[in-house]
Amino acid sequence: MLSRLCLVFSMILLSLACFSQSKADKDFEKARTFFIEGKDDKAEELLHKIADKYPDYYPAYLALGEMYFAKGNFDAAKRELIYVVQSDERYDLNAYRKLADIYEREKNLDSALLCLESYLRFLPSGERNQKKRDEVSHKADCIRFRKQALLNPVEFNPQNMGANVNSENDEYLATMTADQSALLFTRQTPVVSGKRPEEGFFISYKSGEQWQKAEMLPGVLNSGYNEGAACLSPDGRYIYFTRCGAEKGWGSCDIYRSEKKGSYWSEPENLGSNVNSPAWDAQPTIASDGRTLFFVSNRSGGFGESDIYYTYLKDDGTWTKAKNCGAVINTPGKEMSPFIHPSNQMLYFSSDYHCGMGGLDIFFSELESGKFSTPTNIGYPINTEADESSLIVSPQGDYAIYASKQNDCRGGLDLYRFELYEQARPIAVTYVKGLIVDSQTRKPVNAKFEIRNLENGRIVSSGISDKVNGEYLVCLPVGADYAFSATAEGYLFHSENFTLSNVDGSKSYHKDIEIERINIGTGLVLNNIFFESNSSHLLKESFAELNTLVKLLSENPNLRVEIGGHTDDVGNSEYNMTLSQQRADAVKSYLVEKGIAPQRLQSKGYGFSKPVVENKDEESRAKNRRTEITIIGK
């Protein structure tokens, strides 16, 4: 307050210095001296005397308005400032901004907007005033937004998640597995004996439709350091979290990762200097591709107080240099608590600068071809004058969970669930889960797996099965077709395809996968090799699987294989034998073009002589139209 009012007095005196000082000027300077000396009452009394004696001496009214505003006496401040703008509408344009702040506090948005529009109308044009014009224009836009939001509330009925999740302490920054079986969140413990609050991880498991009593996450994740703001990978295998004040950290707070092995979590690893900085790095969220990590940082070089960044996990296990998400998302203010939906197509986050209801508001932005759309405010009354943040959305997109203080909260911030209205919903996601095991021993296999969109070849999900129990889980956005492949050292890869073009995401899938060790005579059906109808021309949807085969042959240079082409029984034997040979030859040619020595490859067409099932309908015929490889040497 003192520095602000000293600045006001000084600016007014500076503007008067060009003229010979009158008695009013000298009294005004005396009032300033009283204020600097801490004699606020005397300063206020003298300013009133100046105003009474010299009604046209506006500096006194402005100073009184600032003093009352700083003390929280907004009615008195408004009275003094209104007198100035009504007496001389151009005398001090900052009076309009201060009045707009007061009207905004009073929820008189129409009057606040009129004040800002007056400021813009009287502000001289030119580069010198452009920054001020931009600031006030933005504020005016946000008030217009607020007026419309209040007139058009969105559907919202938050339900407290109950005593098994919430406590008398703060709960926030929730994260959930894709199968919605586990909810992990941060809980802040209260101040004890003058010590600062501590954060810790708690987890609740779902039984039926009921969340069980949350317990502190056991093991290495709740250490002696201050930890919080975690996210689980969709398969629940990895946890990314913030740890502050750790030895050998890169900054005040860094991002760490731990892997779940069976029922235990590994010792957390710092993500390193490509991700973390000498500043504050926190609040990670991992995409369902298992590779793209978003997080918040206040490092230098950003757009504002804190920005959202992203980094990508490379095949060699290192992270790319973190990049700023850009000016579409980030602003001169704070961007916080990002959440990337498992569809990888919608980013939710909080901001105190994008136009909202006040404080931090929740926004969402669609991600398409690597570019974000202009963020959309999730709406009132989800957003209020208070701070709203740490929102997550279910895989199906039908409901959200966020931290808030409602009338029925159990203390501080609680976690609430609410149905998400249609326009704010992402593309629904379903999941496939099961075990990856050795086909002979049935023992778990630590396999890498990835899902690719068949149309564009992009990876939409990837991960590693649990080496202790073989469990895996992958997320699949509905509305597309996918190729699945699983690979492990010493094994042939396994391929599947999933058609989800006409499903709604309400159903999940369970599939145990058996993979074959590389032995002579072992065969593999390439389920994701596709040709044009009645042709040997490979479709582009085949390239991802063919490249996986190239990788297998490159990593096993002594391996020799036969490529077998097979058809259904439609048409005569000679035609199908020729077509199957041409298709096998086409696969061989692709492999040779990618650097595989032709002497390691044999191609043979079998026509419909070796069906895997009886050709009785289209579904069975589709299974018989296939490309296989068989190990013939190693």
C-alpha positions in Angstrom: 0.0 0.0 0.0 2.7 2.5 1.0 4.7 2.1 -2.2 1.6 2.3 -4.4 0.4 5.5 -2.7 3.9 7.1 -2.7 4.0 6.4 -6.5 0.6 8.1 -6.9 1.6 11.2 -4.9 4.9 11.4 -6.8 3.3 11.1 -10.3 0.9 13.9 -9.4 3.6 16.2 -8.0 5.7 15.5 -11.1 2.9 16.6 -13.4 2.6 19.8 -11.4 6.3 20.5 -11.4 6.2 22.2 -14.8 4.1 25.0 -13.3 4.6 27.4 -10.4 3.3 25.8 -7.3 0.1 27.2 -5.8 -1.0 27.0 -2.2 -2.9 23.8 -3.1 0.2 22.2 -4.6 2.2 23.0 -1.4 -0.6 21.6 0.8 -0.7 18.4 -1.4 3.1 18.0 -1.0 2.6 18.3 2.8 -0.1 15.6 2.7 2.4 13.4 0.9 5.0 14.0 3.6 2.4 13.1 6.3 1.7 9.8 4.4 5.4 8.9 4.1 5.8 9.5 7.8 3.0 7.1 8.6 0.6 9.8 9.6 -2.3 8.5 7.4 -5.0 10.3 9.4 -3.3 13.7 9.0 -2.7 13.0 5.3 -6.4 12.1 4.8 -7.6 15.1 6.8 -5.4 17.6 4.8 -6.5 16.1 1.5 -10.1 16.6 2.4 -9.4 20.2 3.3 -7.7 20.7 0.0 -10.7 19.2 -1.8 -13.1 21.4 0.1 -11.2 24.5 -0.5 -10.2 23.9 -4.1 -13.0 21.8 -5.8 -11.2 21.8 -9.1 -8.0 20.5 -7.6 -8.4 16.9 -8.8 -5.1 15.5 -7.5 -6.5 15.5 -4.0 -9.6 13.5 -5.0 -7.4 11.0 -6.9 -5.1 10.5 -3.9 -8.1 10.0 -1.6 -9.5 7.5 -4.0 -6.2 5.5 -4.0 -6.0 5.7 -0.2 -9.5 4.4 0.3 -9.0 1.7 -2.3 -5.9 0.4 -0.7 -7.7 0.3 2.7 -10.6 -1.6 1.2 -13.1 1.2 1.6 -14.4 0.8 -1.9 -17.5 3.0 -1.5 -15.4 6.0 -0.4 -12.9 5.3 -3.2 -15.6 5.1 -5.8 -17.1 8.5 -4.6 -13.8 10.3 -5.0 -13.0 8.8 -8.4 -16.4 9.4 -9.8 -16.1 13.1 -8.9 -13.0 13.3 -11.0 -14.3 11.6 -14.1 -17.6 13.5 -14.0 -15.8 16.8 -13.5 -13.2 16.3 -16.3 -13.6 13.0 -18.2 -10.1 13.2 -19.6 -8.2 14.4 -16.5 -6.8 11.0 -15.4 -7.7 7.9 -17.4 -6.4 5.6 -14.7 -9.4 6.7 -12.6 -11.6 4.7 -15.1 -9.5 1.6 -14.6 -9.7 1.9 -10.8 -13.4 2.4 -11.0 -13.7 -0.6 -13.2 -12.0 -2.7 -10.6 -14.4 -1.5 -7.9 -17.5 -2.2 -10.0 -16.1 -5.6 -10.9 -15.8 -6.4 -7.1 -19.4 -5.2 -6.7 -20.4 -7.5 -9.6 -21.7 -4.5 -11.5 -20.2 -5.7 -14.8 -22.1 -3.2 -16.9 -20.6 -0.2 -15.1 -17.2 -1.8 -15.1 -17.4 -2.3 -18.9 -18.5 1.3 -19.4 -15.5 2.5 -17.5 -13.1 0.4 -19.5 -14.7 1.5 -22.8 -14.3 5.2 -21.7 -10.7 4.6 -21.0 -10.1 3.2 -24.5 -12.1 6.0 -26.1 -10.0 8.7 -24.5 -6.6 7.0 -24.7 -4.5 8.6 -27.4 -3.6 6.3 -30.3 -0.1 5.4 -31.1 2.6 2.9 -30.3 3.4 4.5 -26.9 0.0 3.5 -25.5 -0.4 0.2 -27.3 0.5 -1.9 -24.3 -2.1 -0.1 -22.1 -4.7 -0.4 -24.9 -4.0 -4.2 -25.2 -4.3 -4.7 -21.4 -7.6 -2.8 -21.1 -9.1 -4.3 -24.2 -8.3 -7.8 -22.8 -10.0 -6.9 -19.5 -13.0 -5.6 -21.3 -13.2 -8.8 -23.4 -13.1 -10.8 -20.2 -15.9 -8.8 -18.6 -18.0 -9.3 -21.7 -17.3 -13.1 -21.5 -18.3 -13.1 -17.8 -21.6 -11.4 -18.6 -22.4 -14.0 -21.2 -21.3 -16.9 -19.0 -23.6 -15.8 -16.1 -26.5 -15.6 -18.6 -25.7 -19.0 -20.1 -24.7 -21.4 -17.3 -23.6 -24.9 -18.2 -25.0 -28.1 -16.7 -23.2 -28.8 -13.4 -24.1 -30.9 -10.4 -21.0 -31.7 -8.4 -21.1 -34.6 -6.0 -18.6 -34.9 -3.1 -16.6 -38.1 -3.5 -17.2 -39.0 0.2 -15.4 -39.8 3.3 -13.4 -42.6 1.9 -11.6 -40.2 -0.4 -11.9 -36.8 1.3 -10.8 -35.8 4.8 -10.6 -32.6 6.9 -7.4 -31.8 5.0 -6.9 -30.6 1.4 -7.3 -33.2 -1.4 -6.4 -32.2 -5.0 -4.6 -33.1 -8.2 -6.2 -36.4 -8.7 -5.2 -39.0 -11.3 -6.8 -42.2 -12.4 -6.0 -45.4 -14.3 -7.7 -45.9 -17.7 -9.8 -48.8 -16.3 -10.9 -46.5 -13.4 -9.9 -49.1 -10.8 -7.5 -46.8 -8.9 -7.7 -43.1 -7.9 -4.5 -41.4 -6.7 -4.4 -37.9 -5.4 -2.4 -35.5 -3.3 -3.4 -34.8 0.3 -1.9 -31.9 2.3 -1.3 -32.5 6.0 -2.1 -29.6 8.4 0.4 -27.3 10.0 1.8 -28.9 13.2 3.9 -27.0 15.7 4.7 -24.3 13.2 5.9 -26.7 10.5 4.9 -26.0 7.0 2.2 -28.3 5.5 3.5 -31.5 3.8 2.1 -33.2 0.8 1.7 -36.9 0.3 0.2 -39.5 -2.1 -2.9 -41.3 -1.2 -4.7 -44.0 -3.3 -8.2 -45.4 -3.3 -9.2 -48.6 -5.1 -12.6 -49.2 -6.6 -14.8 -52.1 -5.5 -17.9 -52.2 -7.7 -19.1 -48.6 -7.8 -17.6 -47.7 -4.4 -14.3 -46.1 -3.7 -12.5 -47.7 -0.8 -10.8 -45.9 2.1 -7.8 -44.0 0.8 -4.5 -45.0 2.2 -1.1 -43.4 1.9 0.8 -44.9 -1.0 3.4 -47.3 0.5 7.0 -47.5 -0.3 9.5 -45.1 -1.8 7.0 -42.5 -3.2 6.2 -40.9 0.1 9.7 -40.0 1.3 11.1 -37.3 3.6 10.9 -34.8 0.7 7.9 -32.8 -0.2 6.0 -34.7 -2.9 2.8 -34.2 -4.8 1.1 -33.4 -8.1 1.3 -36.9 -9.5 -0.1 -38.6 -12.6 -0.5 -42.2 -13.4 0.1 -43.6 -16.8 -3.2 -44.9 -18.2 -2.0 -48.5 -17.6 -1.1 -47.7 -14.0 2.5 -48.9 -14.6 4.3 -45.6 -14.2 3.8 -42.6 -11.9 5.2 -39.2 -12.7 5.3 -36.8 -9.8 6.8 -33.6 -8.3 9.5 -33.8 -5.6 10.8 -30.6 -4.0 14.0 -29.9 -2.2 15.7 -33.2 -3.1 19.4 -33.6 -3.1 20.9 -33.6 -6.6 17.8 -32.0 -8.0 18.0 -29.5 -10.9 15.8 -26.9 -9.3 13.5 -26.1 -6.4 11.0 -28.8 -7.6 11.7 -31.5 -10.2 9.7 -34.2 -12.0 10.4 -37.8 -11.2 9.2 -41.2 -12.5 8.7 -44.5 -10.8 7.8 -47.9 -12.3 5.4 -50.4 -10.8 6.9 -53.9 -10.7 4.2 -56.3 -9.5 3.0 -54.6 -6.3 6.1 -52.5 -5.6 7.3 -49.1 -7.0 10.8 -48.7 -8.1 13.2 -46.0 -6.7 12.1 -42.8 -8.4 14.4 -41.4 -11.1 14.8 -37.7 -11.9 13.8 -37.1 -15.6 17.0 -35.1 -16.1 18.1 -31.7 -17.4 16.2 -32.0 -20.7 13.0 -31.9 -18.7 13.8 -30.2 -15.4 15.4 -26.8 -15.0 17.0 -24.6 -12.3 13.4 -23.2 -11.7 10.2 -24.8 -10.5 9.0 -27.8 -12.6 5.8 -29.6 -11.5 2.3 -31.0 -12.2 3.1 -33.6 -14.9 0.5 -35.4 -17.1 1.4 -38.3 -19.4 -0.4 -39.0 -22.6 -1.7 -42.5 -23.3 1.0 -43.0 -25.9 3.3 -43.4 -22.9 5.7 -40.9 -24.4 4.4 -37.4 -24.4 4.6 -35.6 -21.1 3.1 -32.2 -20.3 4.1 -30.2 -17.2 4.2 -26.7 -15.7 7.3 -24.6 -15.2 8.2 -21.0 -14.2 11.6 -21.2 -16.0 12.9 -18.2 -17.8 12.0 -17.7 -21.4 8.3 -18.4 -21.1 5.3 -16.3 -21.9 4.2 -15.6 -18.3 4.4 -16.4 -14.6 4.1 -20.2 -15.3 3.7 -22.0 -18.6 2.8 -25.5 -19.8 5.7 -27.4 -21.6 6.0 -30.8 -23.2 8.7 -33.4 -23.7 8.8 -36.7 -25.6 10.3 -40.0 -24.5 12.6 -41.4 -27.3 13.2 -45.0 -28.1 16.6 -44.9 -26.3 14.8 -44.0 -23.0 15.9 -40.4 -23.0 13.6 -37.3 -23.0 13.7 -34.6 -25.7 14.5 -31.0 -24.7 11.3 -29.6 -23.2 9.4 -27.2 -25.4 6.9 -24.5 -24.6 3.3 -25.3 -25.7 3.2 -21.9 -27.3 1.1 -18.7 -27.2 -2.2 -20.3 -28.0 -2.1 -22.1 -24.6 0.3 -19.9 -22.5 -0.2 -16.3 -21.6 1.4 -13.5 -19.5 -0.4 -15.0 -16.5 -0.4 -18.4 -14.9 -1.2 -21.7 -16.7 -1.4 -24.6 -14.3 -2.5 -28.2 -13.7 -2.6 -29.6 -17.3 -4.4 -32.9 -18.0 -4.1 -34.6 -21.3 -7.1 -37.0 -21.9 -6.3 -40.6 -22.8 -7.6 -39.9 -26.3 -4.5 -37.6 -26.7 -6.9 -35.1 -28.4 -8.0 -32.8 -25.6 -5.9 -30.8 -23.1 -7.5 -29.4 -20.0 -5.7 -26.8 -17.9 -6.2 -23.8 -15.6 -5.3 -20.2 -16.3 -5.8 -16.9 -14.6 -5.3 -14.8 -17.8 -7.5 -16.4 -20.5 -10.9 -14.8 -20.0 -12.7 -16.4 -17.1 -14.8 -15.8 -14.1 -11.9 -14.7 -11.9 -8.8 -16.3 -10.4 -7.9 -19.6 -12.0 -10.4 -21.0 -14.4 -10.5 -24.4 -16.2 -10.1 -24.4 -20.0 -9.9 -27.1 -22.7 -8.2 -27.1 -26.1 -8.3 -29.7 -28.8 -5.1 -31.1 -30.2 -5.0 -32.0 -33.8 -1.9 -32.6 -36.0 0.3 -31.3 -33.3 -1.5 -27.9 -33.0 -3.8 -26.6 -30.2 -7.1 -24.9 -30.8 -8.0 -21.7 -29.1 -8.8 -22.6 -25.5 -12.5 -22.7 -24.4 -13.6 -21.8 -20.9 -15.4 -24.8 -19.5 -18.1 -22.4 -18.2 -20.0 -21.1 -15.3 -20.7 -22.4 -12.6 -17.9 -25.0 -12.9 -15.7 -21.9 -12.9 -16.4 -19.2 -10.3 -14.7 -16.2 -8.8 -12.5 -18.5 -6.8 -9.6 -20.7 -8.2 -10.6 -23.8 -10.1 -8.0 -26.3 -11.1 -6.7 -29.9 -11.2 -9.5 -31.3 -13.3 -9.3 -34.8 -14.9 -11.8 -36.4 -17.2 -12.8 -40.1 -17.4 -11.7 -42.2 -20.4 -15.2 -42.3 -21.7 -15.4 -38.5 -21.3 -18.7 -38.6 -19.5 -17.6 -37.2 -16.1 -14.9 -35.2 -14.5 -13.2 -35.0 -11.1 -11.8 -31.8 -9.7 -10.8 -30.1 -6.5 -13.1 -27.5 -5.0 -14.5 -25.9 -1.9 -18.3 -26.5 -1.9 -20.8 -26.1 0.9 -20.6 -29.8 1.7 -16.8 -30.0 1.7 -15.2 -31.9 4.6 -12.5 -29.4 5.1 -10.4 -27.3 2.8 -10.4 -28.6 -0.8 -12.3 -31.8 -1.5 -12.5 -33.9 -4.7 -15.8 -33.7 -6.5 -17.2 -35.7 -9.4 -19.7 -34.2 -11.9 -21.2 -35.2 -15.2 -19.5 -33.4 -18.1 -21.8 -31.6 -20.5 -21.6 -32.6 -24.2 -19.5 -29.8 -25.7 -16.7 -30.2 -23.2 -16.3 -33.9 -23.7 -13.4 -35.5 -25.5 -13.5 -38.5 -27.8 -14.4 -41.5 -25.8 -11.6 -44.0 -25.1 -11.9 -47.7 -24.3 -9.1 -50.0 -23.3 -7.7 -53.5 -23.8 -6.1 -55.3 -20.9 -4.8 -58.8 -20.3 -1.5 -60.7 -19.9 1.4 -61.2 -22.2 2.9 -64.7 -21.7 5.2 -67.2 -23.3 3.1 -69.5 -25.5 4.8 -72.7 -24.2 5.5 -72.0 -20.5 2.7 -69.5 -19.8 5.2 -67.5 -17.8 4.9 -63.6 -17.9 6.9 -61.9 -20.7 8.3 -58.4 -20.3 7.2 -57.2 -23.8 7.0 -53.8 -25.4 3.8 -53.1 -27.1 2.4 -50.3 -29.2 -0.9 -49.3 -30.9 -1.0 -47.5 -34.2 -3.8 -45.8 -36.0 -4.2 -47.9 -39.2 -5.1 -44.9 -41.3 -2.2 -42.6 -40.5 0.3 -45.0 -38.9 0.6 -42.8 -35.8 1.3 -44.3 -32.4 -1.6 -43.7 -30.1 -0.5 -45.9 -27.2 2.6 -47.7 -26.1 4.0 -49.4 -23.0 5.7 -52.4 -21.5 4.0 -55.3 -19.8 4.8 -56.0 -16.2 7.7 -58.4 -16.0 6.5 -59.8 -12.7 2.9 -60.7 -13.8 2.8 -59.9 -17.5 -0.1 -57.4 -17.2 -0.6 -54.8 -19.9 -3.3 -52.2 -20.6 -3.6 -50.0 -23.7 -6.0 -47.1 -24.4 -7.9 -46.9 -27.7 -9.9 -43.8 -28.8 -13.1 -45.0 -30.5 -13.9 -44.1 -34.0 -10.9 -45.6 -35.7 -9.1 -48.9 -36.5 -5.9 -49.9 -34.9 -2.9 -52.2 -35.3 -1.4 -53.8 -32.1 2.0 -55.3 -31.9 4.0 -56.8 -29.0 7.7 -57.5 -29.1 10.2 -59.1 -26.7 13.8 -60.2 -27.1 14.1 -63.8 -28.3 10.4 -63.8 -29.4 8.5 -63.3 -32.6 6.3 -60.3 -32.4 2.6 -60.7 -32.0 0.1 -58.6 -34.0 -3.6 -57.9 -33.7 -6.0 -55.4 -35.1 -9.0 -53.7 -33.5 -11.9 -52.2 -35.3 -13.5 -49.5 -33.2 -15.1 -47.4 -35.9 -18.6 -48.0 -34.7 -18.4 -48.4 -30.9 -19.2 -45.8 -28.2 -16.5 -46.7 -25.7 -18.8 -48.2 -23.1 -17.3 -51.6 -23.5 -13.7 -52.6 -22.6 -11.8 -55.7 -23.9 -9.8 -58.4 -22.3 -7.2 -60.3 -24.4 -4.4 -62.5 -23.2 -1.5 -62.7 -25.7 0.8 -65.6 -26.2 4.0 -64.9 -28.0 6.3 -67.5 -29.6 9.9 -68.0 -29.1 12.1 -67.8 -32.2 12.6 -71.4 -33.2 12.8 -73.1 -36.6 9.4 -74.0 -37.7 7.6 -71.4 -35.7 5.1 -69.4 -37.6 3.4 -66.0 -37.2 0.3 -64.6 -38.9 0.8 -60.9 -39.9 -2.6 -59.7 -39.0 -2.0 -56.1 -40.2 -0.9 -56.7 -43.8 -3.6 -55.5 -46.2 -3.9 -55.6 -50.0 -6.2 -54.0 -52.5 -9.1 -56.3 -53.4 -8.0 -59.0 -55.9 -4.6 -57.3 -56.1 -1.0 -57.7 -54.7 -0.7 -53.9 -54.1 0.1 -53.3 -50.5 -2.1 -50.7 -48.7 -0.4 -48.0 -46.6 -2.1 -49.5 -43.5 0.4 -52.4 -43.9 3.6 -50.4 -43.5 3.7 -50.2 -39.7 3.6 -54.0 -39.4 6.0 -54.5 -42.2 8.4 -52.1 -40.5 8.1 -54.2 -37.3 9.1 -57.2 -39.3 12.0 -55.3 -40.8 13.1 -54.5 -37.2 12.8 -58.2 -36.1 15.0 -59.3 -39.1 17.5 -56.5 -38.5 17.9 -57.4 -34.8 18.3 -61.1 -35.7 20.7 -61.1 -38.7 20.9 -64.9 -38.9 17.2 -65.4 -39.1 15.7 -66.7 -42.4 12.0 -66.8 -43.1 9.5 -68.0 -45.5 6.7 -65.5 -46.4 3.5 -67.4 -47.1 0.5 -66.0 -49.0 -2.9 -67.5 -48.4 -6.4 -66.8 -49.9 -10.0 -67.9 -49.3 -11.8 -70.3 -51.6 -13.6 -67.7 -53.8 -12.5 -68.2 -57.4 -10.6 -71.1 -59.0 -7.5 -72.7 -57.7 -5.1 -71.4 -60.3 -6.2 -67.8 -59.8 -5.8 -68.0 -56.1 -2.4 -69.7 -56.3 -1.1 -66.9 -58.6 -2.6 -64.1 -56.4 -1.2 -65.6 -53.2 2.3 -65.9 -54.8 2.2 -62.3 -56.0 1.2 -61.1 -52.5 4.0 -63.0 -50.9 6.4 -61.6 -53.5 5.1 -58.1 -52.7 6.0 -58.5 -49.0 9.4 -59.9 -49.9 10.1 -56.9 -52.2 9.2 -54.5 -49.5 11.6 -56.1 -47.0 14.4 -56.1 -49.6 13.8 -52.4 -50.3 14.3 -51.8 -46.5 17.7 -53.5 -46.5 16.9 -57.2 -45.8 19.2 -59.5 -47.8 17.0 -61.4 -50.4 18.8 -64.7 -49.6 17.3 -64.6 -46.2 13.8 -64.5 -47.6 11.6 -67.1 -49.5 8.2 -66.3 -50.8 5.6 -68.9 -51.5 1.9 -68.8 -52.5 -0.4 -71.5 -51.1 -3.7 -70.3 -52.5 -6.6 -71.8 -50.5 -4.8 -75.1 -49.8 -4.1 -74.4 -46.1 -7.1 -72.7 -44.5 -7.0 -72.1 -40.8 -10.8 -72.4 -40.5 -13.5 -73.7 -42.8 -14.6 -71.3 -45.5 -18.2 -71.1 -44.6 -18.9 -67.3 -44.3 -17.3 -64.0 -44.8 -15.8 -63.9 -41.3 -14.1 -67.3 -41.7 -12.9 -66.3 -45.2 -11.3 -63.1 -43.8 -9.3 -65.3 -41.4 -8.1 -67.4 -44.3 -6.9 -64.4 -46.4 -3.6 -63.9 -44.6 0.1 -63.5 -44.8 2.3 -65.6 -42.6 6.0 -65.9 -41.9 7.7 -69.1 -40.8 11.2 -69.4 -39.4 13.3 -71.6 -41.7 16.8 -70.9 -40.3 18.4 -69.1 -37.4 
